[in-house]
Amino acid sequence: MRAEAEAWLRQAERDLVKAENDLKTGDWDGAAFWSQQAAEKALKALLLNAGYPARGHNLLALADAVRRELGLDVTPIMSDLRELTIHYTIARYPNAANAIPYELYDEAKARDLVGRARRVLEWVRQHLQ
């Protein structure tokens, strides 16, 4: 694996740990944000490993690049990516969803998002080997 891709994957794994830690402390909005970040960095690792630059926070656009540039079927994770992508903004900014982020999330939602991020990382790991 390319060094740059490995660095992005390691950070994705660390972001997932942060999301899981936020589940333990009840920081549901933090878990949502770190879940999105884990998925984003994992997809970027996959692209960077193949020599393609990766920019942006839209997980659907990153998945499209993975499909287009690497020829991989992203269908298994598309539902997860659709759900995760909006939390880059909504989990952090009160004006993104016209509500205070920490009031938008509950334990069930946060656990769902962490599970989705975990599936994305597992899928990426399978395609990096």
Buried (B, 14 or more C-beta within 10 A) or exposed (E): EEEBBBBBBEBBBBBBEBBBEBBEEEBBBBBBBBBBBBBBBBBBBBBBBBEBEBEEEBBEBBBEBBBEBBEBEBEEBBEBBEBBBBBBBBBBEEEBBEEEBBEBBEEEBBBBBBEBBBBBBEBBBEBBE
